[in-house]
Structures are given as C-alpha cells and as structure tokens.
Amino acid sequence: MIRYDPSPATPIALVDDDALYCEAMAGALSERRFAVEAFLEGNDFLAALHQGLAVRLVLLDWSLPGMTGLALLTELRQRGFDIPVVFLTGASAVDRELSAFSHGAIDFVDKARGVEVLAPRLRRLVGVEPLNLQPLTQGELVLHPASARADWHGRDLGLTVSEYKVVAMLVATYGRGVSYRGIYDTVHYEGFVSGWGERGYEVNVRSIMKRIRRKFWKIDPAFDEIRNVIGFGYCWALPARASELGERRGDIR
C-alpha cells in the first residue's frame, strides 16, 4: 500500500497495477483535496478493507492482473462492501461500460481524459449511495439501472449510456426539469466547454435531445413526454404538469 495523504481531504482508494500511474494520479488528486490510498493488487485492497480501511470511493482499473477489476468489484459486493466504485480504463468500449454498470459501478472514465476530467466527477460522486439496481417505472418508461437500458411500451430504446443518464435524470427531476448546463455536464463532465460562445453548449444539448426523442418516436410516434422549457432546458412531464412548469420556467414546447 502506498499512502498519499494531504489533510484535510476526502479519502479514496486507487487500485491499479501500474505503480507510476498510481504515483502520478495520487499526486494530482492530492492537489485537489483527495487523500489517496493506492494498491497495486486487488487482494491487498480487500485485506486493507477487512483491517478497517475507510474510504468514500474506489477508483478501479479494469485490467488488473490475477483478479480483474470486474472480478474485484464482484468480490467487494459479495463481501458486503458497498463503497461506490468508478472504473478507470484505457479502452472505453460500450460493452465494458454496460458490464461495469450492471455489476454496480457508478461511473466509467477513460484514463486518457486525465485528472482534469476525473476530479470534478469524483467531487460529484463522493457520498453517492450505491445504485438501486431494481427497475424504475415512470408511466410507460422502465429504467434498468443495472444495465443502463430503458424500455418504452415494453421495447428497448437502444439508448447509449450517456443518453440513458440524461433520460434517468429527467425522470428523477420530474416536475422540475433540468437546465441545459445540467444535461451537458451529465453527458460530458462538470465545466466541460465546447461550441461557440458562452452558451454554445446549448446547441449540442438540443442535438442530444433530438437523438433521444427520435429513439422514442421510432417506437411511439405520439411520444411527447420530453418537453423543451425555452430559456432553461428540458423536463419530463405529463401534459397536466407541463403547463404548470411553463408558468414557472417560461414557454414549453
């Protein structure tokens, strides 16, 4: 075990067999007020937990030797440790993301994106409760957190992981709505900048929402649950709620 502990800081664990990467990442995160306990092997991390190690979150490499990252996550859950887990990987294939989420991970980050991307996401995730892996229902919509899939009228929508996160967030904020910035941060990360001008990201959000709506329309041409709140963002609202939202946020369409 390698300890990097600037105090006060949020305690997290990093499990990765690359000692140089551990040292660099732990040092970078320590500058952002995280106290990192780094482990080169999964078994060493498990032993430390049984000896009383307390961390708020685990950063877990996908390709650990001996015990893979996915196997280590499974072992954690079987032993009753419900610490939130974020996977780090050099190959962000969709099937890996889905597999990570189905086993209870709360995020999946490409190592190439660096600490500037990772640190804001960790700040948002620290303290997050373990995922409720039971399906969630909102009218004809069924969300499957375990696999990041969604059904409409009993048919799989074929959402990407990012699209699933957006739909799940809209449903979770039913009756309130989500701002353009909130949607954009969910798809990318907090503070991500793209597009032209100070609010250029809104164009990208509209494109994302258009793709999501098209997937609903492919199953149900009458789908109208995702509403645009002009000047604010989007909401998931039944017609009876939409007018109420419009009075508070502006016009809805």
BAFI-3210 file (N, C-alpha, C; in Angstrom, 3 decimals, decimal comma, padded with zeros to 6 digits):
// residues 253
n [1|2|3|4|5|6|7|8|9|10|11|12|13|14|15|16|17|18|19|20|21|22|23|24|25|26|27|28|29|30|31|32|33|34|35|36|37|38|39|40|41|42|43|44|45|46|47|48|49|50|51|52|53|54|55|56|57|58|59|60|61|62|63|64|65|66|67|68|69|70|71|72|73|74|75|76|77|78|79|80|81|82|83|84|85|86|87|88|89|90|91|92|93|94|95|96|97|98|99|100|101|102|103|104|105|106|107|108|109|110|111|112|113|114|115|116|117|118|119|120|121|122|123|124|125|126|127|128|129|130|131|132|133|134|135|136|137|138|139|140|141|142|143|144|145|146|147|148|149|150|151|152|153|154|155|156|157|158|159|160|161|162|163|164|165|166|167|168|169|170|171|172|173|174|175|176|177|178|179|180|181|182|183|184|185|186|187|188|189|190|191|192|193|194|195|196|197|198|199|200|201|202|203|204|205|206|207|208|209|210|211|212|213|214|215|216|217|218|219|220|221|222|223|224|225|226|227|228|229|230|231|232|233|234|235|236|237|238|239|240|241|242|243|244|245|246|247|248|249|250|251|252|253]
n.u [000,849|000,509|000,697|-000,812|-001,431|-002,724|-003,867|-006,702|-008,687|-010,641|-011,009|-010,070|-009,745|-007,339|-006,929|-004,627|-002,321|-000,130|002,512|003,732|001,713|-000,115|001,299|001,492|-001,230|-002,263|-000,790|-001,672|-004,411|-004,230|-003,592|-005,990|-007,482|-008,000|-007,427|-005,406|-005,342|-003,308|-003,262|-001,615|-002,575|-005,573|-006,174|-004,665|-005,990|-008,518|-007,742|-006,921|-009,345|-010,695|-009,156|-009,953|-009,760|-011,076|-012,751|-014,191|-014,770|-013,929|-011,424|-011,005|-008,994|-009,618|-008,205|-006,749|-004,105|-004,333|-006,727|-009,324|-010,546|-013,356|-013,924|-012,958|-014,721|-017,082|-016,354|-016,098|-018,789|-019,936|-018,743|-019,940|-019,200|-020,171|-019,072|-018,962|-017,952|-015,727|-014,806|-011,648|-010,211|-008,333|-009,553|-012,477|-014,862|-018,283|-019,550|-018,036|-018,580|-021,343|-021,216|-019,779|-021,590|-023,723|-022,753|-022,720|-021,101|-020,607|-019,642|-017,667|-014,642|-012,458|-009,005|-007,402|-008,541|-007,705|-006,793|-008,059|-010,572|-011,398|-011,310|-013,424|-015,650|-015,386|-015,756|-018,454|-019,477|-018,717|-019,976|-022,285|-024,997|-025,014|-025,940|-029,408|-030,393|-032,764|-035,414|-036,887|-039,936|-041,765|-044,671|-045,088|-042,442|-039,602|-036,818|-033,634|-031,356|-029,252|-028,245|-028,128|-030,132|-033,210|-036,725|-039,544|-042,953|-042,566|-040,480|-037,020|-035,197|-032,701|-030,797|-027,729|-025,155|-024,726|-027,046|-028,940|-028,347|-029,160|-031,952|-032,697|-032,058|-033,841|-036,266|-035,871|-035,995|-038,586|-041,225|-039,734|-037,554|-034,478|-031,585|-029,973|-027,210|-026,953|-027,709|-025,716|-023,400|-023,871|-023,646|-021,017|-018,804|-018,609|-018,318|-017,231|-016,258|-017,457|-018,356|-019,609|-019,248|-020,486|-022,715|-022,707|-022,885|-025,541|-026,569|-025,434|-026,687|-029,342|-029,093|-028,442|-030,812|-032,575|-031,719|-032,353|-035,169|-035,896|-035,413|-037,377|-039,618|-039,381|-040,407|-042,814|-044,680|-046,274|-045,073|-044,479|-043,322|-040,927|-040,173|-039,266|-038,143|-038,197|-035,387|-034,404|-034,094|-034,815|-037,625|-039,190|-042,384|-045,815|-048,708|-050,460|-048,777|-047,029|-048,009|-047,995|-045,263|-044,502|-045,467|-043,708|-041,138|-041,135|-042,109|-043,142|-042,312]
n.v [-001,192|002,221|005,380|008,514|011,430|014,254|016,473|018,475|016,074|014,232|010,818|008,337|005,285|003,896|001,450|-000,069|-001,634|-000,364|001,195|003,693|005,146|005,170|006,722|009,174|009,846|009,821|011,890|014,060|014,084|014,568|017,227|018,259|017,935|015,247|012,380|009,781|006,280|003,972|000,925|-001,889|-004,369|-006,308|-008,072|-007,065|-004,682|-005,636|-006,918|-004,720|-003,389|-005,205|-004,883|-002,511|-000,222|002,849|004,367|006,761|006,302|004,230|004,008|002,065|000,020|-001,403|-003,537|-005,351|-007,529|-011,076|-010,899|-009,495|-006,113|-006,101|-008,549|-007,997|-005,991|-007,502|-009,236|-007,424|-006,647|-009,108|-009,564|-007,712|-005,019|-001,875|000,325|003,116|002,631|003,570|002,947|002,903|003,022|002,125|001,567|002,389|000,782|000,253|-002,102|-002,773|-000,641|-001,060|-003,553|-002,867|-001,099|-002,849|-004,457|-002,821|-000,516|003,077|004,909|005,369|005,884|007,047|006,655|008,305|010,790|012,170|013,868|016,316|015,948|013,782|014,555|016,588|014,939|013,040|014,645|015,159|012,640|011,615|010,421|009,518|007,295|003,667|002,257|001,822|-001,129|-002,094|-002,199|000,879|002,610|004,875|005,775|004,590|004,153|002,237|002,037|000,540|000,371|-001,410|-002,257|-000,016|000,417|001,191|000,902|001,490|001,299|-001,416|-002,046|-002,075|000,911|001,384|003,185|005,031|004,897|007,499|008,793|007,358|008,217|010,877|010,663|009,283|011,232|013,272|012,038|011,640|014,226|014,928|017,117|019,325|019,773|020,041|021,972|023,304|023,340|021,489|019,106|018,969|018,725|016,212|014,536|015,019|016,284|018,106|021,524|021,213|022,516|023,479|024,165|027,275|030,488|031,792|030,317|028,207|025,479|024,832|024,301|021,836|020,326|020,412|018,858|016,390|015,851|015,696|013,355|011,506|011,800|010,910|008,191|007,411|008,113|006,303|003,999|004,903|007,045|009,040|009,959|012,268|013,137|014,338|017,584|020,790|023,440|026,602|028,686|027,600|024,631|021,228|019,076|016,227|015,581|014,997|016,012|017,411|018,423|019,901|022,466|023,758|023,815|025,488|027,947|028,566|028,399|029,496|029,422|026,181|023,594]
n.w [000,000|-000,829|000,512|000,131|001,565|001,979|004,362|005,367|003,587|001,165|001,647|-000,627|-002,556|-004,776|-007,140|-008,998|-011,132|-012,131|-010,946|-011,396|-012,594|-010,496|-008,638|-009,995|-010,458|-007,854|-006,718|-008,280|-007,654|-004,959|-004,876|-005,355|-003,137|-002,345|-000,450|-001,105|-001,087|-002,406|-004,218|-005,555|-006,123|-006,192|-004,068|-001,963|-001,491|-000,661|001,695|003,196|003,559|005,209|007,388|008,339|006,738|005,650|003,140|000,867|-001,751|-004,581|-006,999|-009,754|-011,685|-014,869|-016,034|-014,175|-013,050|-012,448|-010,515|-012,119|-012,651|-012,757|-011,542|-009,009|-008,174|-008,058|-005,985|-003,887|-003,500|-002,832|-000,414|001,118|001,009|000,174|-001,082|-003,273|-006,662|-009,217|-012,475|-014,120|-017,291|-020,208|-022,508|-023,641|-024,333|-025,258|-024,398|-022,192|-020,469|-020,000|-018,753|-016,457|-015,159|-014,782|-012,807|-010,666|-010,611|-010,417|-012,201|-015,210|-016,561|-019,048|-018,973|-020,498|-020,446|-018,263|-015,120|-014,901|-015,898|-014,375|-011,584|-011,105|-011,567|-009,574|-007,328|-007,545|-007,229|-004,772|-001,804|-002,948|-002,852|-003,084|-006,251|-006,896|-008,019|-008,918|-011,349|-012,482|-012,750|-014,750|-015,760|-019,000|-019,284|-018,484|-016,534|-016,348|-014,122|-013,596|-016,017|-017,548|-019,443|-021,206|-021,481|-023,568|-023,702|-023,422|-025,141|-025,994|-026,027|-027,086|-026,151|-025,761|-023,197|-022,202|-023,121|-021,710|-019,103|-019,261|-019,718|-017,395|-015,492|-016,171|-015,552|-012,824|-011,927|-012,263|-012,933|-012,272|-013,989|-015,979|-016,419|-019,414|-018,981|-016,906|-018,180|-020,120|-018,548|-017,486|-019,702|-020,474|-018,492|-015,411|-016,057|-018,589|-021,750|-024,861|-028,302|-029,756|-028,364|-025,198|-024,382|-026,079|-025,769|-025,605|-028,121|-028,679|-026,698|-027,580|-029,881|-028,749|-027,324|-029,447|-030,719|-028,720|-028,549|-031,103|-030,898|-029,108|-030,680|-032,751|-031,692|-030,679|-032,274|-031,203|-028,949|-026,335|-023,981|-023,239|-022,783|-024,052|-022,169|-022,791|-022,824|-020,540|-020,286|-020,287|-019,549|-018,004|-018,316|-017,828|-019,765|-018,002|-016,092|-017,519|-018,269|-015,816|-015,248|-017,315|-016,510|-014,483|-015,582|-018,125|-021,607|-022,811|-025,036]
ca.u [000,000|001,238|-000,194|-000,649|-002,471|-002,736|-005,034|-007,848|-009,022|-011,605|-010,282|-010,493|-008,771|-006,989|-006,392|-004,053|-001,042|000,930|002,964|003,996|000,402|-000,645|002,005|001,130|-002,638|-002,446|-000,242|-002,553|-005,655|-003,947|-003,631|-007,412|-008,060|-008,345|-006,378|-005,441|-004,685|-003,079|-002,974|-001,197|-003,270|-006,906|-006,189|-004,144|-007,072|-009,518|-007,177|-006,937|-010,728|-011,006|-008,399|-010,558|-009,598|-012,329|-012,652|-015,511|-014,967|-012,832|-011,053|-010,630|-008,523|-010,351|-007,333|-005,824|-003,627|-004,813|-008,145|-009,686|-011,304|-014,751|-013,962|-012,761|-015,982|-017,995|-015,910|-016,462|-020,220|-020,213|-018,264|-020,751|-018,675|-020,986|-018,387|-019,116|-016,802|-015,571|-013,811|-010,709|-009,820|-007,710|-010,375|-013,833|-015,862|-019,626|-019,880|-017,384|-019,365|-022,584|-020,864|-019,416|-022,807|-024,564|-022,168|-022,876|-020,241|-021,384|-019,136|-016,707|-013,878|-011,277|-007,800|-006,809|-009,166|-006,874|-007,301|-008,923|-011,912|-011,724|-011,521|-014,781|-016,619|-015,280|-016,381|-019,906|-019,866|-018,424|-021,167|-023,419|-025,398|-024,905|-027,048|-030,559|-030,342|-034,099|-036,011|-037,685|-041,015|-042,442|-045,617|-044,695|-040,985|-038,963|-035,368|-032,915|-030,049|-028,221|-027,661|-028,216|-031,055|-034,527|-037,797|-040,749|-044,015|-042,049|-039,434|-035,747|-035,000|-031,386|-030,066|-026,346|-025,032|-024,930|-028,461|-029,660|-028,143|-029,987|-033,354|-032,859|-032,025|-035,097|-037,309|-035,595|-036,354|-039,950|-041,937|-038,830|-036,769|-033,015|-031,052|-029,063|-025,895|-027,028|-027,706|-024,403|-022,454|-024,131|-023,119|-019,561|-018,399|-018,889|-017,411|-016,752|-016,532|-017,440|-019,292|-019,243|-019,870|-020,629|-023,771|-022,673|-023,205|-026,980|-026,786|-025,089|-027,732|-030,516|-028,807|-028,550|-032,220|-033,218|-031,416|-033,132|-036,575|-036,065|-035,461|-038,731|-040,569|-039,274|-041,312|-044,110|-044,700|-047,019|-044,317|-044,408|-043,035|-039,764|-040,555|-038,268|-038,501|-037,421|-034,559|-033,957|-033,580|-035,816|-038,280|-040,028|-043,636|-047,089|-049,346|-051,052|-047,710|-046,250|-048,471|-047,534|-043,845|-044,380|-045,709|-042,553|-039,875|-041,277|-042,864|-042,709|-042,759]
ca.v [000,000|003,474|006,377|009,919|011,880|015,659|016,631|017,573|015,661|013,142|009,557|007,433|004,241|003,696|000,100|-000,114|-002,339|000,499|001,996|005,067|005,788|005,394|007,837|010,410|010,155|010,152|013,224|015,043|014,151|015,163|018,679|018,605|017,621|013,852|011,585|008,557|005,040|003,282|-000,503|-002,473|-005,643|-006,352|-008,776|-006,152|-003,746|-006,359|-007,132|-003,435|-003,130|-006,062|-004,379|-001,260|000,918|003,552|005,301|007,199|005,910|003,418|004,079|000,676|-000,253|-002,515|-004,655|-005,782|-008,906|-012,038|-010,610|-008,340|-005,087|-006,530|-009,608|-007,365|-005,349|-008,577|-009,712|-006,388|-006,724|-010,376|-009,449|-006,730|-003,654|-001,155|001,572|003,469|002,266|004,192|002,234|003,597|002,096|002,691|001,167|002,669|000,129|000,325|-003,340|-002,704|000,285|-001,718|-004,592|-002,202|-000,605|-003,977|-005,017|-001,878|000,674|004,310|005,691|004,671|007,018|006,733|007,221|009,329|012,094|012,860|014,258|017,496|015,405|012,856|015,187|017,128|013,846|012,437|015,547|014,992|011,274|011,288|010,453|008,937|005,992|002,617|002,267|000,943|-001,924|-002,522|-001,376|002,035|002,815|006,158|005,573|003,503|004,059|001,401|002,212|-000,593|000,893|-002,448|-002,411|001,274|000,273|001,769|000,379|002,300|000,388|-002,778|-002,253|-001,422|002,135|001,423|004,381|004,924|005,114|008,926|009,095|006,777|009,094|012,068|010,292|008,967|012,482|013,973|011,361|011,878|015,610|015,079|018,257|020,457|019,999|020,101|023,039|022,920|023,091|020,246|017,999|018,923|018,189|014,781|013,854|015,174|016,402|019,455|022,555|020,954|023,645|023,181|025,000|028,672|031,444|031,453|029,328|027,368|024,095|024,595|023,693|020,420|019,686|020,224|017,713|015,193|015,613|015,293|011,937|010,739|011,823|010,067|006,794|007,213|008,199|005,085|003,044|005,534|008,351|010,032|010,271|013,714|013,309|015,217|018,931|021,845|024,643|027,609|029,539|026,887|023,297|020,225|018,411|015,063|015,991|014,691|017,268|018,148|019,100|020,757|023,845|024,305|024,121|026,617|029,181|028,868|028,432|030,088|028,574|024,789|023,021]
ca.w [000,000|-000,918|001,086|-000,195|002,472|002,377|005,230|005,294|002,235|001,070|001,449|-001,684|-002,865|-006,179|-007,335|-010,349|-011,021|-012,661|-009,813|-011,824|-012,783|-009,147|-008,025|-010,688|-010,232|-006,443|-006,504|-008,909|-006,890|-003,652|-005,066|-005,471|-001,832|-002,149|000,191|-001,904|-000,687|-003,668|-004,116|-006,837|-006,296|-005,620|-002,784|-000,943|-001,185|000,133|003,029|003,904|003,958|006,354|008,534|008,799|005,842|005,372|002,021|000,395|-003,135|-005,108|-008,403|-010,011|-013,037|-015,490|-016,415|-013,120|-013,227|-011,447|-010,299|-012,940|-011,941|-012,646|-010,531|-007,714|-007,825|-007,653|-004,676|-002,912|-003,210|-002,156|000,970|001,830|000,908|-000,809|-001,432|-004,685|-007,484|-010,525|-013,266|-014,987|-018,348|-021,397|-023,654|-023,165|-025,172|-024,680|-023,683|-020,878|-019,645|-019,589|-017,800|-015,201|-014,514|-014,369|-011,587|-009,562|-010,672|-010,562|-013,319|-016,052|-017,095|-019,847|-018,363|-021,364|-020,223|-017,288|-013,812|-015,024|-016,088|-013,287|-010,278|-010,931|-011,492|-008,245|-006,355|-007,640|-006,882|-003,379|-000,972|-003,654|-002,352|-004,096|-007,186|-006,760|-009,231|-009,289|-012,407|-012,064|-013,713|-014,841|-016,847|-019,906|-019,300|-017,474|-016,493|-015,772|-013,690|-013,595|-017,350|-018,233|-020,565|-020,962|-022,327|-023,746|-024,146|-023,420|-026,155|-025,684|-026,796|-027,705|-025,721|-025,324|-021,759|-021,933|-023,327|-020,571|-017,952|-019,436|-019,503|-015,967|-014,743|-016,426|-014,769|-011,399|-011,616|-012,788|-012,374|-012,046|-015,186|-015,892|-017,260|-020,495|-018,407|-016,150|-019,143|-020,760|-017,570|-017,341|-020,882|-020,501|-017,098|-014,918|-016,536|-019,946|-022,636|-026,285|-029,039|-029,947|-027,465|-023,788|-024,226|-027,274|-025,433|-025,732|-029,435|-028,535|-025,899|-028,439|-030,754|-027,912|-027,041|-030,696|-030,924|-027,745|-028,953|-032,292|-030,474|-028,584|-031,789|-033,554|-031,056|-030,411|-032,955|-030,419|-027,730|-026,085|-022,558|-023,056|-023,198|-024,010|-021,421|-023,518|-021,986|-019,342|-020,558|-020,639|-018,431|-018,265|-017,687|-018,458|-020,174|-016,877|-015,354|-018,407|-018,194|-014,540|-015,413|-018,206|-015,752|-013,631|-016,337|-019,443|-022,536|-023,002|-026,321]
c.u [000,881|000,307|000,187|-001,761|-002,342|-003,988|-005,411|-008,184|-010,010|-010,857|-010,893|-009,398|-008,567|-006,357|-005,954|-002,660|000,127|001,362|003,204|002,695|-000,219|-000,013|001,584|-000,314|-002,895|-001,920|-001,141|-003,856|-005,430|-003,965|-005,070|-008,190|-008,692|-007,154|-006,451|-004,668|-004,545|-002,674|-002,637|-001,910|-004,626|-006,948|-005,657|-005,213|-008,139|-009,024|-007,224|-008,349|-011,099|-010,257|-008,894|-010,356|-010,962|-012,098|-014,066|-015,821|-013,748|-012,655|-010,427|-010,226|-009,255|-009,461|-006,298|-005,348|-004,181|-006,305|-008,500|-010,470|-012,752|-014,895|-013,799|-014,042|-017,001|-017,649|-016,259|-017,925|-020,570|-019,771|-018,979|-020,223|-019,436|-020,389|-018,618|-017,830|-016,866|-014,491|-012,955|-010,234|-009,146|-008,486|-011,840|-014,901|-017,220|-019,958|-019,210|-018,149|-020,618|-022,308|-020,512|-020,665|-023,676|-024,047|-022,164|-021,927|-021,107|-020,842|-018,034|-015,947|-012,657|-010,057|-007,228|-007,387|-008,502|-007,584|-008,220|-010,374|-012,332|-012,094|-012,918|-015,840|-016,582|-015,936|-017,900|-020,351|-019,640|-019,695|-022,395|-023,726|-025,208|-026,149|-028,172|-030,670|-031,704|-034,649|-036,888|-038,708|-041,584|-043,407|-045,212|-043,179|-040,499|-037,457|-034,741|-031,520|-028,929|-027,531|-027,655|-029,036|-032,407|-035,525|-038,929|-041,822|-043,465|-040,961|-038,184|-035,535|-033,660|-030,598|-028,597|-026,301|-025,281|-026,396|-029,305|-029,543|-029,028|-031,449|-033,603|-032,879|-033,308|-036,232|-037,119|-035,988|-037,741|-040,657|-041,065|-038,020|-035,281|-032,518|-030,186|-027,694|-025,878|-026,995|-026,325|-023,348|-022,635|-023,542|-021,598|-019,029|-018,579|-017,847|-016,865|-017,160|-016,419|-018,431|-018,819|-019,970|-020,064|-021,657|-023,855|-023,053|-024,690|-027,312|-026,501|-026,152|-028,972|-030,314|-028,938|-030,016|-032,971|-032,958|-032,235|-034,595|-036,819|-036,143|-036,806|-039,746|-040,535|-040,208|-042,725|-044,127|-045,429|-046,287|-044,165|-044,085|-041,846|-040,110|-039,377|-038,811|-037,617|-036,676|-034,033|-033,323|-034,706|-036,434|-038,981|-041,337|-044,820|-047,779|-049,898|-050,000|-046,994|-046,685|-048,018|-046,070|-043,669|-044,583|-044,496|-041,284|-039,963|-042,039|-042,258|-043,183|-042,066]
c.v [001,237|004,579|007,789|010,639|013,350|015,913|018,107|017,244|014,499|011,835|008,705|006,392|004,182|002,316|-000,018|-000,729|-001,533|001,473|003,455|005,822|006,112|006,623|009,168|010,813|010,554|011,544|014,307|015,199|014,778|016,685|019,183|018,106|016,236|013,168|010,182|007,429|004,206|001,834|-001,044|-003,787|-005,603|-007,000|-007,904|-005,149|-004,415|-006,564|-005,844|-003,088|-003,955|-005,623|-003,006|-000,055|001,535|004,568|005,613|006,688|005,115|003,688|002,743|000,494|-001,471|-003,744|-004,988|-007,207|-009,817|-011,904|-009,349|-007,321|-005,490|-007,624|-009,024|-006,658|-006,381|-009,078|-008,703|-006,510|-008,012|-010,343|-008,350|-005,317|-002,921|000,209|001,876|003,209|002,982|003,431|003,202|002,602|002,841|002,355|001,289|002,105|000,133|-000,926|-003,377|-001,769|-000,393|-002,797|-003,998|-001,746|-001,758|-004,630|-004,017|-000,700|001,912|005,215|004,910|005,747|006,525|007,413|008,382|010,715|012,858|013,340|015,472|017,091|014,593|013,564|015,803|016,042|013,191|013,321|015,405|013,629|010,925|011,440|009,899|007,563|004,943|002,617|001,345|000,157|-002,453|-001,627|-000,274|002,337|004,226|006,063|004,374|003,316|003,167|001,574|001,024|-000,129|-000,145|-002,568|-001,112|001,160|000,875|001,190|001,394|001,416|-001,033|-003,059|-001,457|-000,235|002,186|002,663|004,065|005,156|006,580|009,317|008,545|007,691|010,339|011,761|010,010|010,241|013,281|013,370|011,648|013,286|015,943|016,249|019,468|020,798|020,109|021,160|022,472|022,528|021,764|019,036|017,844|018,338|016,689|013,997|013,900|015,144|017,859|020,446|022,339|022,092|023,185|024,091|026,448|029,553|030,894|030,355|028,404|025,919|023,792|023,945|022,197|019,683|019,445|019,034|016,401|014,852|015,182|013,812|011,055|010,667|010,908|008,592|006,454|007,179|006,956|004,007|003,607|006,927|009,439|010,446|011,774|014,007|014,229|016,583|019,892|023,037|025,765|028,530|028,858|025,535|022,371|019,639|017,152|015,350|015,527|016,007|018,085|018,923|020,126|022,214|024,515|024,685|025,366|027,930|029,576|029,102|029,241|029,125|027,191|024,322|021,684]
c.w [000,000|-000,458|000,621|000,568|002,864|003,196|005,316|003,844|002,281|000,797|000,336|-001,901|-004,371|-006,303|-008,782|-010,236|-011,572|-011,560|-010,201|-012,033|-011,427|-008,513|-008,656|-010,392|-008,784|-006,132|-007,065|-008,132|-005,516|-003,727|-005,161|-004,259|-001,753|-001,478|-000,396|-001,238|-001,951|-003,438|-005,499|-007,124|-005,603|-004,250|-001,651|-000,518|-000,318|001,566|003,849|004,372|005,189|007,611|008,986|007,914|005,530|004,264|001,523|-001,007|-003,592|-006,592|-008,775|-011,469|-013,601|-015,641|-015,357|-013,386|-012,128|-011,247|-011,092|-012,116|-011,737|-011,585|-009,133|-007,258|-007,348|-006,258|-003,581|-002,514|-002,456|-000,696|001,760|001,821|-000,197|-001,160|-002,915|-005,468|-008,825|-011,277|-014,065|-016,044|-019,482|-022,646|-023,257|-024,094|-024,468|-023,891|-022,309|-019,942|-019,123|-018,558|-016,444|-014,450|-014,020|-013,104|-010,429|-009,554|-010,856|-011,661|-014,011|-016,809|-017,858|-019,217|-019,177|-021,108|-019,087|-016,034|-013,888|-015,276|-014,868|-011,989|-010,126|-010,826|-010,125|-007,197|-006,362|-007,118|-005,418|-002,540|-001,650|-003,087|-003,445|-004,989|-006,764|-008,055|-009,651|-010,402|-011,823|-013,152|-013,603|-016,028|-017,685|-019,987|-018,164|-017,605|-015,791|-015,354|-013,771|-014,938|-018,151|-019,515|-020,195|-021,960|-022,402|-024,376|-024,322|-024,427|-025,797|-026,616|-027,529|-027,362|-025,472|-023,810|-021,410|-022,092|-022,184|-019,349|-018,041|-019,149|-018,026|-015,132|-014,943|-015,602|-013,277|-010,978|-012,168|-012,101|-012,118|-013,293|-014,907|-016,862|-018,384|-019,916|-017,639|-017,053|-019,762|-019,822|-017,399|-018,503|-020,914|-019,063|-016,700|-015,417|-017,924|-020,865|-024,080|-026,982|-029,083|-028,950|-026,063|-023,554|-025,436|-027,018|-025,615|-027,077|-029,363|-027,737|-026,744|-029,374|-029,993|-027,676|-028,293|-030,969|-029,977|-028,161|-030,149|-031,916|-029,840|-029,731|-032,663|-033,013|-030,976|-031,046|-032,176|-029,145|-027,563|-024,620|-022,296|-023,638|-023,085|-023,235|-021,958|-022,556|-020,745|-019,663|-020,972|-019,376|-018,925|-017,550|-018,500|-018,798|-019,012|-016,100|-016,215|-018,323|-016,920|-014,614|-016,272|-017,489|-014,946|-014,440|-017,630|-020,330|-022,660|-024,376|-026,518]
res [m|i|r|y|d|p|s|p|a|t|p|i|a|l|v|d|d|d|a|l|y|c|e|a|m|a|g|a|l|s|e|r|r|f|a|v|e|a|f|l|e|g|n|d|f|l|a|a|l|h|q|g|l|a|v|r|l|v|l|l|d|w|s|l|p|g|m|t|g|l|a|l|l|t|e|l|r|q|r|g|f|d|i|p|v|v|f|l|t|g|a|s|a|v|d|r|e|l|s|a|f|s|h|g|a|i|d|f|v|d|k|a|r|g|v|e|v|l|a|p|r|l|r|r|l|v|g|v|e|p|l|n|l|q|p|l|t|q|g|e|l|v|l|h|p|a|s|a|r|a|d|w|h|g|r|d|l|g|l|t|v|s|e|y|k|v|v|a|m|l|v|a|t|y|g|r|g|v|s|y|r|g|i|y|d|t|v|h|y|e|g|f|v|s|g|w|g|e|r|g|y|e|v|n|v|r|s|i|m|k|r|i|r|r|k|f|w|k|i|d|p|a|f|d|e|i|r|n|v|i|g|f|g|y|c|w|a|l|p|a|r|a|s|e|l|g|e|r|r|g|d|i|r]
***
